[in-house]
Amino acid sequence: MEIIYLLFIVLLAAFLGFELIRKVPATLHTPLMSGSNAISGITLVGALVASGNDNGVLTTILGTAAVALASINVVGGYLVTDRMLSMFKKKDKK
């Protein structure tokens, strides 16, 4: 019965996230991405705790996968934010 509640929460979070991202104008994506990188950092800490926990092999595997995916999300988000912000810097005229 507990798995049904957990699946409901995951599906609700996925639907809510999709709806929120879909309604954000394109000009706001870069500043919001910078803020979401902080949230992904928190996810990364939780994934590290889950992967280091001794609750079983499945927990360790899923935690390790979560660490990898959250790391990709954090690094990629910062790279995209940096690239977008560099577009607004003044270029030196030579």
N, CA, C and O atoms as a Tinker XYZ file with bonds, in Angstrom:
   376  protein
     1  N      0.815000   -1.199000    0.000000    73     2
     2  CA     0.000000    0.000000    0.000000    64     1     3
     3  C      0.862000    1.268000    0.000000    63     2     4     5
     4  O      0.485000    2.287000   -0.578000    81     3
     5  N      2.012000    1.186000    0.652000    73     3     6
     6  CA     2.902000    2.346000    0.705000    64     5     7
     7  C      3.447000    2.690000   -0.670000    63     6     8     9
     8  O      3.666000    3.864000   -0.971000    81     7
     9  N      3.669000    1.687000   -1.508000    73     7    10
    10  CA     4.217000    1.943000   -2.844000    64     9    11
    11  C      3.236000    2.744000   -3.692000    63    10    12    13
    12  O      3.652000    3.522000   -4.550000    81    11
    13  N      1.951000    2.563000   -3.464000    73    11    14
    14  CA     0.950000    3.318000   -4.218000    64    13    15
    15  C      1.042000    4.800000   -3.864000    63    14    16    17
    16  O      0.957000    5.655000   -4.745000    81    15
    17  N      1.215000    5.106000   -2.582000    73    15    18
    18  CA     1.376000    6.496000   -2.170000    64    17    19
    19  C      2.643000    7.109000   -2.767000    63    18    20    21
    20  O      2.631000    8.255000   -3.218000    81    19
    21  N      3.719000    6.354000   -2.768000    73    19    22
    22  CA     4.973000    6.861000   -3.321000    64    21    23
    23  C      4.859000    7.102000   -4.824000    63    22    24    25
    24  O      5.342000    8.116000   -5.328000    81    23
    25  N      4.224000    6.177000   -5.542000    73    23    26
    26  CA     4.025000    6.362000   -6.982000    64    25    27
    27  C      3.126000    7.568000   -7.261000    63    26    28    29
    28  O      3.347000    8.306000   -8.221000    81    27
    29  N      2.121000    7.757000   -6.421000    73    27    30
    30  CA     1.243000    8.917000   -6.569000    64    29    31
    31  C      2.029000   10.214000   -6.404000    63    30    32    33
    32  O      1.828000   11.159000   -7.167000    81    31
    33  N      2.911000   10.270000   -5.427000    73    31    34
    34  CA     3.719000   11.462000   -5.192000    64    33    35
    35  C      4.655000   11.722000   -6.367000    63    34    36    37
    36  O      4.809000   12.867000   -6.794000    81    35
    37  N      5.275000   10.679000   -6.889000    73    35    38
    38  CA     6.182000   10.840000   -8.033000    64    37    39
    39  C      5.424000   11.338000   -9.260000    63    38    40    41
    40  O      5.887000   12.249000   -9.947000    81    39
    41  N      4.267000   10.749000   -9.536000    73    39    42
    42  CA     3.480000   11.176000  -10.695000    64    41    43
    43  C      2.969000   12.604000  -10.529000    63    42    44    45
    44  O      2.961000   13.376000  -11.488000    81    43
    45  N      2.549000   12.954000   -9.333000    73    43    46
    46  CA     2.092000   14.314000   -9.077000    64    45    47
    47  C      3.228000   15.319000   -9.238000    63    46    48    49
    48  O      3.031000   16.392000   -9.808000    81    47
    49  N      4.410000   14.977000   -8.740000    73    47    50
    50  CA     5.568000   15.867000   -8.877000    64    49    51
    51  C      5.967000   16.017000  -10.345000    63    50    52    53
    52  O      6.302000   17.117000  -10.783000    81    51
    53  N      5.934000   14.933000  -11.100000    73    51    54
    54  CA     6.281000   15.004000  -12.524000    64    53    55
    55  C      5.279000   15.879000  -13.283000    63    54    56    57
    56  O      5.675000   16.705000  -14.105000    81    55
    57  N      4.005000   15.702000  -13.012000    73    55    58
    58  CA     2.987000   16.508000  -13.680000    64    57    59
    59  C      3.122000   17.977000  -13.311000    63    58    60    61
    60  O      3.058000   18.842000  -14.184000    81    59
    61  N      3.306000   18.266000  -12.038000    73    59    62
    62  CA     3.445000   19.643000  -11.587000    64    61    63
    63  C      4.693000   20.299000  -12.184000    63    62    64    65
    64  O      4.635000   21.444000  -12.631000    81    63
    65  N      5.809000   19.586000  -12.192000    73    63    66
    66  CA     7.034000   20.113000  -12.786000    64    65    67
    67  C      6.869000   20.405000  -14.264000    63    66    68    69
    68  O      7.330000   21.437000  -14.752000    81    67
    69  N      6.214000   19.501000  -14.979000    73    67    70
    70  CA     5.982000   19.712000  -16.411000    64    69    71
    71  C      5.122000   20.940000  -16.650000    63    70    72    73
    72  O      5.424000   21.745000  -17.531000    81    71
    73  N      4.065000   21.093000  -15.886000    73    71    74
    74  CA     3.176000   22.236000  -16.054000    64    73    75
    75  C      3.868000   23.547000  -15.712000    63    74    76    77
    76  O      3.662000   24.551000  -16.395000    81    75
    77  N      4.683000   23.552000  -14.670000    73    75    78
    78  CA     5.388000   24.774000  -14.293000    64    77    79
    79  C      6.389000   25.193000  -15.358000    63    78    80    81
    80  O      6.455000   26.369000  -15.718000    81    79
    81  N      7.161000   24.252000  -15.862000    73    79    82
    82  CA     8.172000   24.566000  -16.878000    64    81    83
    83  C      7.509000   25.010000  -18.182000    63    82    84    85
    84  O      8.015000   25.894000  -18.873000    81    83
    85  N      6.393000   24.402000  -18.508000    73    83    86
    86  CA     5.708000   24.719000  -19.760000    64    85    87
    87  C      5.163000   26.142000  -19.763000    63    86    88    89
    88  O      5.084000   26.766000  -20.822000    81    87
    89  N      4.792000   26.658000  -18.620000    73    87    90
    90  CA     4.182000   27.980000  -18.544000    64    89    91
    91  C      5.187000   29.121000  -18.318000    63    90    92    93
    92  O      4.788000   30.285000  -18.270000    81    91
    93  N      6.466000   28.808000  -18.181000    73    91    94
    94  CA     7.485000   29.841000  -17.964000    64    93    95
    95  C      7.916000   30.400000  -19.321000    63    94    96    97
    96  O      8.234000   29.636000  -20.233000    81    95
    97  N      7.928000   31.741000  -19.460000    73    95    98
    98  CA     8.383000   32.322000  -20.735000    64    97    99
    99  C      9.862000   32.009000  -20.985000    63    98   100   101
   100  O     10.627000   31.774000  -20.049000    81    99
   101  N     10.239000   32.011000  -22.239000    73    99   102
   102  CA    11.611000   31.642000  -22.624000    64   101   103
   103  C     12.649000   32.588000  -22.034000    63   102   104   105
   104  O     13.775000   32.171000  -21.762000    81   103
   105  N     12.293000   33.852000  -21.832000    73   103   106
   106  CA    13.263000   34.815000  -21.303000    64   105   107
   107  C     13.595000   34.566000  -19.835000    63   106   108   109
   108  O     14.606000   35.062000  -19.337000    81   107
   109  N     12.768000   33.817000  -19.150000    73   107   110
   110  CA    13.016000   33.547000  -17.734000    64   109   111
   111  C     13.704000   32.212000  -17.474000    63   110   112   113
   112  O     14.051000   31.914000  -16.331000    81   111
   113  N     13.906000   31.414000  -18.500000    73   111   114
   114  CA    14.475000   30.083000  -18.277000    64   113   115
   115  C     15.882000   30.132000  -17.693000    63   114   116   117
   116  O     16.197000   29.338000  -16.806000    81   115
   117  N     16.737000   31.037000  -18.160000    73   115   118
   118  CA    18.114000   31.077000  -17.670000    64   117   119
   119  C     18.202000   31.485000  -16.201000    63   118   120   121
   120  O     18.905000   30.818000  -15.441000    81   119
   121  N     17.520000   32.550000  -15.763000    73   119   122
   122  CA    17.581000   32.854000  -14.324000    64   121   123
   123  C     16.965000   31.757000  -13.459000    63   122   124   125
   124  O     17.450000   31.481000  -12.362000    81   123
   125  N     15.916000   31.144000  -13.945000    73   123   126
   126  CA    15.296000   30.072000  -13.170000    64   125   127
   127  C     16.176000   28.826000  -13.148000    63   126   128   129
   128  O     16.173000   28.073000  -12.175000    81   127
   129  N     16.928000   28.614000  -14.224000    73   127   130
   130  CA    17.824000   27.468000  -14.247000    64   129   131
   131  C     18.910000   27.617000  -13.193000    63   130   132   133
   132  O     19.307000   26.640000  -12.557000    81   131
   133  N     19.382000   28.832000  -13.013000    73   131   134
   134  CA    20.388000   29.074000  -11.993000    64   133   135
   135  C     19.841000   28.741000  -10.610000    63   134   136   137
   136  O     20.544000   28.159000   -9.783000    81   135
   137  N     18.599000   29.105000  -10.362000    73   135   138
   138  CA    17.979000   28.769000   -9.081000    64   137   139
   139  C     17.713000   27.289000   -8.938000    63   138   140   141
   140  O     17.816000   26.739000   -7.841000    81   139
   141  N     17.374000   26.641000  -10.033000    73   139   142
   142  CA    17.107000   25.208000   -9.949000    64   141   143
   143  C     18.388000   24.402000   -9.759000    63   142   144   145
   144  O     18.338000   23.255000   -9.313000    81   143
   145  N     19.536000   24.993000  -10.092000    73   143   146
   146  CA    20.801000   24.305000   -9.826000    64   145   147
   147  C     21.025000   24.141000   -8.329000    63   146   148   149
   148  O     21.602000   23.146000   -7.889000    81   147
   149  N     20.575000   25.109000   -7.552000    73   147   150
   150  CA    20.684000   24.988000   -6.098000    64   149   151
   151  C     19.814000   23.843000   -5.597000    63   150   152   153
   152  O     20.214000   23.100000   -4.700000    81   151
   153  N     18.638000   23.703000   -6.171000    73   151   154
   154  CA    17.759000   22.592000   -5.791000    64   153   155
   155  C     18.389000   21.265000   -6.197000    63   154   156   157
   156  O     18.300000   20.284000   -5.459000    81   155
   157  N     19.022000   21.229000   -7.361000    73   155   158
   158  CA    19.694000   20.006000   -7.793000    64   157   159
   159  C     20.868000   19.670000   -6.881000    63   158   160   161
   160  O     21.192000   18.499000   -6.682000    81   159
   161  N     21.496000   20.690000   -6.335000    73   159   162
   162  CA    22.560000   20.446000   -5.354000    64   161   163
   163  C     22.024000   19.763000   -4.113000    63   162   164   165
   164  O     22.675000   18.879000   -3.556000    81   163
   165  N     20.842000   20.166000   -3.676000    73   163   166
   166  CA    20.206000   19.507000   -2.532000    64   165   167
   167  C     19.857000   18.066000   -2.892000    63   166   168   169
   168  O     20.017000   17.158000   -2.076000    81   167
   169  N     19.381000   17.865000   -4.111000    73   167   170
   170  CA    19.088000   16.508000   -4.582000    64   169   171
   171  C     20.354000   15.659000   -4.590000    63   170   172   173
   172  O     20.318000   14.475000   -4.256000    81   171
   173  N     21.459000   16.266000   -4.970000    73   171   174
   174  CA    22.736000   15.557000   -4.990000    64   173   175
   175  C     23.139000   15.102000   -3.593000    63   174   176   177
   176  O     23.633000   13.988000   -3.419000    81   175
   177  N     22.929000   15.958000   -2.599000    73   175   178
   178  CA    23.249000   15.570000   -1.213000    64   177   179
   179  C     22.362000   14.408000   -0.771000    63   178   180   181
   180  O     22.845000   13.464000   -0.147000    81   179
   181  N     21.080000   14.471000   -1.088000    73   179   182
   182  CA    20.177000   13.372000   -0.746000    64   181   183
   183  C     20.547000   12.077000   -1.450000    63   182   184   185
   184  O     20.442000   10.995000   -0.873000    81   183
   185  N     20.980000   12.194000   -2.700000    73   183   186
   186  CA    21.400000   11.004000   -3.449000    64   185   187
   187  C     22.658000   10.393000   -2.846000    63   186   188   189
   188  O     22.799000    9.171000   -2.800000    81   187
   189  N     23.570000   11.243000   -2.384000    73   187   190
   190  CA    24.774000   10.733000   -1.724000    64   189   191
   191  C     24.427000    9.985000   -0.439000    63   190   192   193
   192  O     25.012000    8.944000   -0.138000    81   191
   193  N     23.479000   10.520000    0.307000    73   191   194
   194  CA    23.046000    9.841000    1.533000    64   193   195
   195  C     22.406000    8.500000    1.195000    63   194   196   197
   196  O     22.666000    7.499000    1.862000    81   195
   197  N     21.566000    8.479000    0.157000    73   195   198
   198  CA    20.890000    7.242000   -0.227000    64   197   199
   199  C     21.876000    6.203000   -0.744000    63   198   200   201
   200  O     21.730000    5.016000   -0.451000    81   199
   201  N     22.875000    6.629000   -1.504000    73   199   202
   202  CA    23.823000    5.656000   -2.061000    64   201   203
   203  C     24.773000    5.118000   -0.999000    63   202   204   205
   204  O     25.255000    3.991000   -1.115000    81   203
   205  N     25.045000    5.907000    0.029000    73   203   206
   206  CA    25.944000    5.455000    1.085000    64   205   207
   207  C     25.249000    4.692000    2.191000    63   206   208   209
   208  O     25.899000    4.148000    3.084000    81   207
   209  N     23.935000    4.651000    2.133000    73   207   210
   210  CA    23.164000    3.961000    3.161000    64   209   211
   211  C     23.235000    2.450000    2.953000    63   210   212   213
   212  O     23.271000    1.981000    1.815000    81   211
   213  N     23.254000    1.703000    4.020000    73   211   214
   214  CA    23.377000    0.242000    3.932000    64   213   215
   215  C     22.022000   -0.450000    4.041000    63   214   216   217
   216  O     21.826000   -1.306000    4.904000    81   215
   217  N     21.091000   -0.082000    3.170000    73   215   218
   218  CA    19.759000   -0.684000    3.210000    64   217   219
   219  C     19.560000   -1.768000    2.162000    63   218   220   221
   220  O     18.490000   -2.372000    2.103000    81   219
   221  N     20.539000   -2.022000    1.355000    73   219   222
   222  CA    20.411000   -3.059000    0.351000    64   221   223
   223  C     21.093000   -2.677000   -0.939000    63   222   224   225
   224  O     21.537000   -1.543000   -1.121000    81   223
   225  N     21.168000   -3.640000   -1.826000    73   223   226
   226  CA    21.852000   -3.447000   -3.101000    64   225   227
   227  C     21.049000   -2.505000   -3.999000    63   226   228   229
   228  O     21.622000   -1.637000   -4.657000    81   227
   229  N     19.732000   -2.675000   -4.025000    73   227   230
   230  CA    18.900000   -1.834000   -4.886000    64   229   231
   231  C     18.995000   -0.363000   -4.485000    63   230   232   233
   232  O     19.055000    0.515000   -5.346000    81   231
   233  N     19.009000   -0.095000   -3.187000    73   231   234
   234  CA    19.138000    1.281000   -2.708000    64   233   235
   235  C     20.471000    1.874000   -3.120000    63   234   236   237
   236  O     20.535000    3.038000   -3.515000    81   235
   237  N     21.519000    1.105000   -3.034000    73   235   238
   238  CA    22.845000    1.583000   -3.424000    64   237   239
   239  C     22.910000    1.863000   -4.921000    63   238   240   241
   240  O     23.491000    2.866000   -5.337000    81   239
   241  N     22.322000    0.990000   -5.731000    73   239   242
   242  CA    22.332000    1.174000   -7.181000    64   241   243
   243  C     21.522000    2.401000   -7.575000    63   242   244   245
   244  O     21.980000    3.216000   -8.376000    81   243
   245  N     20.312000    2.539000   -7.012000    73   243   246
   246  CA    19.482000    3.696000   -7.337000    64   245   247
   247  C     20.099000    4.996000   -6.820000    63   246   248   249
   248  O     20.013000    6.032000   -7.478000    81   247
   249  N     20.719000    4.939000   -5.646000    73   247   250
   250  CA    21.392000    6.113000   -5.114000    64   249   251
   251  C     22.566000    6.542000   -5.966000    63   250   252   253
   252  O     22.781000    7.733000   -6.187000    81   251
   253  N     23.331000    5.567000   -6.446000    73   251   254
   254  CA    24.470000    5.873000   -7.318000    64   253   255
   255  C     23.996000    6.468000   -8.643000    63   254   256   257
   256  O     24.595000    7.412000   -9.157000    81   255
   257  N     22.918000    5.910000   -9.190000    73   255   258
   258  CA    22.353000    6.471000  -10.424000    64   257   259
   259  C     21.854000    7.894000  -10.188000    63   258   260   261
   260  O     22.014000    8.766000  -11.042000    81   259
   261  N     21.248000    8.123000   -9.025000    73   259   262
   262  CA    20.762000    9.472000   -8.698000    64   261   263
   263  C     21.921000   10.451000   -8.553000    63   262   264   265
   264  O     21.807000   11.607000   -8.960000    81   263
   265  N     23.033000   10.004000   -7.980000    73   263   266
   266  CA    24.219000   10.865000   -7.862000    64   265   267
   267  C     24.724000   11.249000   -9.248000    63   266   268   269
   268  O     25.041000   12.412000   -9.496000    81   267
   269  N     24.797000   10.278000  -10.145000    73   267   270
   270  CA    25.293000   10.556000  -11.500000    64   269   271
   271  C     24.372000   11.528000  -12.230000    63   270   272   273
   272  O     24.844000   12.487000  -12.841000    81   271
   273  N     23.077000   11.292000  -12.173000    73   271   274
   274  CA    22.140000   12.149000  -12.889000    64   273   275
   275  C     22.070000   13.551000  -12.291000    63   274   276   277
   276  O     22.007000   14.534000  -13.030000    81   275
   277  N     22.080000   13.653000  -10.977000    73   275   278
   278  CA    22.052000   14.975000  -10.343000    64   277   279
   279  C     23.338000   15.746000  -10.632000    63   278   280   281
   280  O     23.305000   16.965000  -10.804000    81   279
   281  N     24.467000   15.045000  -10.685000    73   279   282
   282  CA    25.736000   15.711000  -11.013000    64   281   283
   283  C     25.714000   16.258000  -12.432000    63   282   284   285
   284  O     26.157000   17.380000  -12.678000    81   283
   285  N     25.202000   15.472000  -13.356000    73   283   286
   286  CA    25.083000   15.928000  -14.745000    64   285   287
   287  C     24.175000   17.149000  -14.820000    63   286   288   289
   288  O     24.462000   18.102000  -15.544000    81   287
   289  N     23.082000   17.114000  -14.070000    73   287   290
   290  CA    22.135000   18.230000  -14.070000    64   289   291
   291  C     22.764000   19.497000  -13.508000    63   290   292   293
   292  O     22.584000   20.576000  -14.071000    81   291
   293  N     23.497000   19.384000  -12.411000    73   291   294
   294  CA    24.118000   20.555000  -11.793000    64   293   295
   295  C     25.191000   21.139000  -12.708000    63   294   296   297
   296  O     25.195000   22.344000  -12.962000    81   295
   297  N     26.086000   20.313000  -13.197000    73   295   298
   298  CA    27.183000   20.795000  -14.043000    64   297   299
   299  C     26.639000   21.367000  -15.350000    63   298   300   301
   300  O     27.056000   22.444000  -15.774000    81   299
   301  N     25.723000   20.664000  -15.983000    73   299   302
   302  CA    25.141000   21.147000  -17.231000    64   301   303
   303  C     24.382000   22.448000  -17.047000    63   302   304   305
   304  O     24.446000   23.336000  -17.897000    81   303
   305  N     23.666000   22.561000  -15.941000    73   303   306
   306  CA    22.926000   23.785000  -15.665000    64   305   307
   307  C     23.838000   24.979000  -15.495000    63   306   308   309
   308  O     23.554000   26.062000  -16.008000    81   307
   309  N     24.936000   24.788000  -14.775000    73   307   310
   310  CA    25.878000   25.889000  -14.602000    64   309   311
   311  C     26.584000   26.241000  -15.906000    63   310   312   313
   312  O     26.868000   27.413000  -16.153000    81   311
   313  N     26.869000   25.258000  -16.735000    73   311   314
   314  CA    27.505000   25.543000  -18.025000    64   313   315
   315  C     26.569000   26.339000  -18.934000    63   314   316   317
   316  O     26.994000   27.287000  -19.594000    81   315
   317  N     25.307000   25.953000  -18.965000    73   315   318
   318  CA    24.337000   26.665000  -19.792000    64   317   319
   319  C     24.132000   28.079000  -19.266000    63   318   320   321
   320  O     24.066000   29.028000  -20.047000    81   319
   321  N     24.032000   28.226000  -17.943000    73   319   322
   322  CA    23.861000   29.556000  -17.354000    64   321   323
   323  C     25.060000   30.441000  -17.664000    63   322   324   325
   324  O     24.895000   31.609000  -18.017000    81   323
   325  N     26.257000   29.897000  -17.535000    73   323   326
   326  CA    27.461000   30.666000  -17.842000    64   325   327
   327  C     27.498000   31.072000  -19.307000    63   326   328   329
   328  O     27.867000   32.200000  -19.634000    81   327
   329  N     27.122000   30.170000  -20.174000    73   327   330
   330  CA    27.129000   30.483000  -21.606000    64   329   331
   331  C     26.101000   31.561000  -21.936000    63   330   332   333
   332  O     26.370000   32.461000  -22.732000    81   331
   333  N     24.922000   31.465000  -21.321000    73   331   334
   334  CA    23.899000   32.475000  -21.579000    64   333   335
   335  C     24.315000   33.838000  -21.037000    63   334   336   337
   336  O     24.080000   34.857000  -21.687000    81   335
   337  N     24.924000   33.871000  -19.866000    73   335   338
   338  CA    25.353000   35.146000  -19.298000    64   337   339
   339  C     26.511000   35.759000  -20.082000    63   338   340   341
   340  O     26.648000   36.981000  -20.133000    81   339
   341  N     27.343000   34.918000  -20.692000    73   339   342
   342  CA    28.455000   35.454000  -21.495000    64   341   343
   343  C     27.954000   36.142000  -22.760000    63   342   344   345
   344  O     28.672000   36.949000  -23.351000    81   343
   345  N     26.749000   35.835000  -23.175000    73   343   346
   346  CA    26.184000   36.492000  -24.351000    64   345   347
   347  C     25.884000   37.961000  -24.072000    63   346   348   349
   348  O     25.803000   38.763000  -25.003000    81   347
   349  N     25.718000   38.321000  -22.804000    73   347   350
   350  CA    25.379000   39.691000  -22.451000    64   349   351
   351  C     26.598000   40.540000  -22.105000    63   350   352   353
   352  O     26.449000   41.734000  -21.847000    81   351
   353  N     27.790000   39.968000  -22.093000    73   351   354
   354  CA    28.995000   40.725000  -21.813000    64   353   355
   355  C     29.406000   41.521000  -23.044000    63   354   356   357
   356  O     29.197000   41.098000  -24.181000    81   355
   357  N     29.995000   42.684000  -22.785000    73   355   358
   358  CA    30.462000   43.511000  -23.904000    64   357   359
   359  C     31.740000   42.919000  -24.467000    63   358   360   361
   360  O     32.618000   42.471000  -23.730000    81   359
   361  N     31.823000   42.927000  -25.769000    73   359   362
   362  CA    32.998000   42.412000  -26.447000    64   361   363
   363  C     33.971000   43.541000  -26.698000    63   362   364   365
   364  O     33.559000   44.657000  -27.014000    81   363
   365  N     35.262000   43.267000  -26.561000    73   363   366
   366  CA    36.291000   44.269000  -26.823000    64   365   367
   367  C     36.429000   44.508000  -28.324000    63   366   368   369
   368  O     36.524000   43.565000  -29.109000    81   367
   369  N     36.439000   45.764000  -28.705000    73   367   370
   370  CA    36.641000   46.092000  -30.119000    64   369   371
   371  C     38.126000   46.271000  -30.366000    63   370   372   373
   372  O     38.781000   47.053000  -29.677000    81   371
   373  N     38.659000   45.560000  -31.331000    73   371   374
   374  CA    40.088000   45.610000  -31.625000    64   373   375
   375  C     40.348000   46.321000  -32.914000    63   374   376
   376  O     41.502000   46.458000  -33.321000    81   375
